[in-house]
Amino acid sequence: MTLIVQLTLVSLVPLLIVALGGLMSEKSGVTNIALEGLMLLGAFVGVWVIRDLQNATNPLPMQLIYLIGIIVGGLVGGLFAMTHAIASIKFNADQTISATAINLFAPAFAIYTARSLQGAQQIRFSAAFRIDKVPFLGDIPIIGEWFFQKTYISLFIAAGILAFVWIFLYKTKSGLRIRAVGENPQAADAQGINIYKIRYLSVFASGILAGIGGVIFVVTTSASFDATVAGMGFLAIAVLIFGNWHPGRILLSAIVFGFFRTIASAYSAIGFLRDLDLDTEIYQMIPFVITLIVLAITSRNSRAPKAIGQIYEMGKR
């Protein structure tokens, strides 16, 4: 049970962070389906920095290297997100098309740049960032084993981001302005709120969180970056929709999707699933099949498609 919880947390953390990034953009009235591409671009540069810092003559402590990689990845994601913001806000371009362009550009850019600079597509690094045990907290029965043993600092970063976004959007004046711009831009404009500034900053924040999520996903799941984030950006969009654009529900949704992704990647550690003797591909399909089922149910029983349409139309005004 402990192993399943720990593996679920590995998938949950990037899903939660990236979905919260999508939430920031959506709340301002800009649809951002470029999360996959922004994750990939942030991971590409962030992992590259991590690799170079590890290979330095006098390397920094591993956790500090990890934090630097996360920060760099977040900044890269934010900068590339601004291209989507400029296209959709300033030039009134179709938000879906500009976001799709980033998703198509990201892997091509990562592959071409990596091959040009180092002659190979993969960026290898030392995956030595796991914390074996957090002092004192790791000794707590059950909870200590689940959350404070064999964990990553990114788990606590995700908890901090969740708390910050939740409080920021619903307990601060700036958060109220973001929601006002997304829900009724005409009324917000009449109150003297700078709609364009709010939307630019929200999309930038969305890119930062997507880039952070990309670095965290790669570092916690492998020892190399191969120009992919395994569709986690698209799963994060499903988490966002299933979570009905609310931080608390997004957390619950991320737990569900993280659990099913764990089944797909670590089924051999679960006795009854291993005994079924099914093809590996069937298990790997599970998260995406669940995504289709969830979205089908959501589109029938909730206001999700209508809400997306409303946000998109407001973003064009």
VENLIN-V910897 format. One record per residue. N is the residue number from 1. RES is the residue in one letter. PHI is phi in whole degrees, 0 to 359 (999 if undefined). BURIAL is 1 if it has 16 or more other ideal C-beta (glycine too) atoms within 10 Angstrom, else 0. Layout:
N:RES:PHI:BURIAL
N:RES:PHI:BURIAL
//
This chain:
1:M:999:0
2:T:300:0
3:L:298:0
4:I:296:0
5:V:297:0
6:Q:296:1
7:L:290:1
8:T:297:1
9:L:296:1
10:V:298:1
11:S:280:1
12:L:297:1
13:V:300:1
14:P:294:1
15:L:299:1
16:L:296:1
17:I:297:1
18:V:292:1
19:A:296:1
20:L:294:1
21:G:297:1
22:G:299:1
23:L:298:1
24:M:300:1
25:S:289:1
26:E:298:1
27:K:296:1
28:S:271:1
29:G:98:1
30:V:243:1
31:T:282:1
32:N:237:1
33:I:261:1
34:A:270:1
35:L:301:1
36:E:299:1
37:G:294:1
38:L:292:1
39:M:301:1
40:L:295:1
41:L:294:1
42:G:297:1
43:A:295:1
44:F:302:1
45:V:287:1
46:G:299:1
47:V:291:1
48:W:300:1
49:V:296:1
50:I:300:1
51:R:299:1
52:D:294:0
53:L:293:1
54:Q:292:1
55:N:270:0
56:A:293:0
57:T:299:0
58:N:241:0
59:P:295:0
60:L:285:0
61:P:303:0
62:M:302:1
63:Q:294:0
64:L:292:0
65:I:301:1
66:Y:299:1
67:L:296:1
68:I:297:1
69:G:299:1
70:I:296:1
71:I:296:1
72:V:297:1
73:G:300:1
74:G:296:1
75:L:295:1
76:V:296:1
77:G:300:1
78:G:296:1
79:L:295:1
80:F:289:1
81:A:296:1
82:M:294:0
83:T:294:1
84:H:293:1
85:A:295:1
86:I:297:0
87:A:295:1
88:S:274:1
89:I:265:1
90:K:284:0
91:F:262:0
92:N:56:0
93:A:284:1
94:D:297:0
95:Q:296:1
96:T:293:0
97:I:291:0
98:S:295:1
99:A:290:1
100:T:297:1
101:A:300:1
102:I:294:1
103:N:299:1
104:L:281:0
105:F:289:1
106:A:304:1
107:P:294:1
108:A:296:0
109:F:296:1
110:A:296:1
111:I:295:0
112:Y:296:0
113:T:294:0
114:A:296:1
115:R:293:0
116:S:289:0
117:L:272:0
118:Q:232:0
119:G:77:0
120:A:214:0
121:Q:280:0
122:Q:281:0
123:I:245:1
124:R:266:0
125:F:213:1
126:S:271:0
127:A:274:0
128:A:242:0
129:F:252:1
130:R:287:0
131:I:265:1
132:D:297:0
133:K:199:0
134:V:279:1
135:P:307:0
136:F:69:0
137:L:296:0
138:G:290:1
139:D:271:0
140:I:292:0
141:P:302:0
142:I:63:0
143:I:300:0
144:G:298:0
145:E:293:1
146:W:284:1
147:F:249:1
148:F:237:1
149:Q:236:1
150:K:50:0
151:T:239:1
152:Y:236:1
153:I:297:1
154:S:296:1
155:L:298:1
156:F:284:0
157:I:296:1
158:A:297:1
159:A:298:0
160:G:293:0
161:I:296:1
162:L:301:1
163:A:298:0
164:F:295:0
165:V:298:1
166:W:300:1
167:I:293:0
168:F:299:0
169:L:287:1
170:Y:245:0
171:K:232:0
172:T:235:0
173:K:295:0
174:S:296:0
175:G:297:1
176:L:298:0
177:R:294:1
178:I:299:1
179:R:293:1
180:A:294:1
181:V:297:1
182:G:286:1
183:E:272:0
184:N:209:0
185:P:298:1
186:Q:295:0
187:A:294:0
188:A:297:1
189:D:296:0
190:A:294:0
191:Q:272:0
192:G:86:0
193:I:281:1
194:N:282:0
195:I:299:1
196:Y:295:0
197:K:297:0
198:I:300:1
199:R:290:1
200:Y:300:1
201:L:295:1
202:S:292:1
203:V:293:1
204:F:299:1
205:A:297:1
206:S:299:1
207:G:294:1
208:I:300:1
209:L:292:1
210:A:294:1
211:G:297:1
212:I:299:1
213:G:298:1
214:G:296:1
215:V:298:1
216:I:298:1
217:F:299:1
218:V:294:1
219:V:294:1
220:T:270:1
221:T:238:1
222:S:203:0
223:A:240:0
224:S:201:0
225:F:249:1
226:D:235:1
227:A:59:1
228:T:205:1
229:V:238:1
230:A:58:1
231:G:74:0
232:M:294:1
233:G:296:1
234:F:288:1
235:L:296:1
236:A:295:1
237:I:295:1
238:A:297:1
239:V:299:1
240:L:298:1
241:I:291:1
242:F:296:1
243:G:280:1
244:N:56:0
245:W:58:1
246:H:223:0
247:P:307:1
248:G:297:0
249:R:290:0
250:I:296:1
251:L:300:1
252:L:298:0
253:S:296:1
254:A:296:1
255:I:297:1
256:V:297:1
257:F:292:1
258:G:296:1
259:F:295:1
260:F:291:1
261:R:290:1
262:T:295:1
263:I:301:1
264:A:293:1
265:S:264:1
266:A:229:1
267:Y:298:1
268:S:294:0
269:A:271:0
270:I:252:1
271:G:311:0
272:F:292:0
273:L:287:0
274:R:296:0
275:D:288:0
276:L:292:0
277:D:56:0
278:L:269:0
279:D:296:0
280:T:302:0
281:E:300:0
282:I:295:0
283:Y:295:1
284:Q:293:0
285:M:283:0
286:I:307:1
287:P:301:1
288:F:282:1
289:V:294:0
290:I:299:1
291:T:300:1
292:L:297:0
293:I:296:0
294:V:298:1
295:L:293:1
296:A:295:0
297:I:294:0
298:T:297:1
299:S:293:0
300:R:274:0
301:N:252:0
302:S:225:0
303:R:265:0
304:A:304:1
305:P:298:0
306:K:297:0
307:A:296:0
308:I:299:1
309:G:297:0
310:Q:295:0
311:I:297:1
312:Y:296:1
313:E:294:0
314:M:294:1
315:G:292:1
316:K:276:0
317:R:285:0
//
